[in-house]
Amino acid sequence: MPESILIVEDEESIAESLGYNLKQEGYEVAFAYDGTEALLLARRLQPDLVLLDLLLPGVDGLAAGSGFSEPLA
């Protein structure tokens, strides 16, 4: 099973560009476009890595990132 990466980025063009390149390298990629969605997807998907933009609308990246310090299972 390929390693999975959750990209959290509110600018879709940046997220898609990152995702395209990571998929070309064989990674499974999922996208979230705000901090709330990132936390929900991280709990559901349990990715191996989260690429997190700090300047997000709503729940910002710093607050979302602190939520990743809790066990996701």
N, C-alpha and C positions, 0 to 999 in steps of 0.2 A: 504494500500500500504506500503510495507516495506521501511524503511529508506535506502537511497542510499549513497554509499561511492565511491569516486574516488581515486584509488591508483595510485600515480605517482612515478614510480621507474624504473630506467633503467636496473636493473638486474632482468631479467624475473623470475628466480627461487625465489627470495625474494618476488616479486610481487605476484606470483602464490601461495606461501605459506601463505602470508597474506590474499589473496583473498579466499583461501580455508577455512581458519578458520573463516573469517567473514561471508561467505556464510553459514557455519554450524550454525552460531548464528542467521541466518535469514535475514541478510542484502543483499541488491542488490548491486553488486560490478561491477565497470567498471575500466579499466586499461588504463593508458597513460604511454609511455616510454620515453618521453622527455617533456621539458617545453612548447614548441609550441603546441604539441598535447594536453597537459593538459589544456591550456587555451581554445582551441577550444572545447574540450569535456565538460569542466566546463560550458561554455556558453550554449552549446546544452542540456546537461543533467541536469544542476542545482542540483548537488548532495547536500545532507545534510552535508557531511563532506568530506574534501580532506586530504588524507595522502600524504605528499609531501616530497620527498627526496631532499635535498639541493644541492647535487653534481650530476647534470644532464648534459648530453651532449647538446651542443647548448645553448639554453636559460636555464640558471641554475635555481635551485629551488628558490633562493632569488628573482630573476627577475620575475619568473612566479608567485610567491606568491604575489608580489606587484600588479600584474594584477588582483588578486582576490579581492583586496580592492575596486575595482570599481564595481558598480552594475552589476550582471551577466545577468539580464533580458534584 
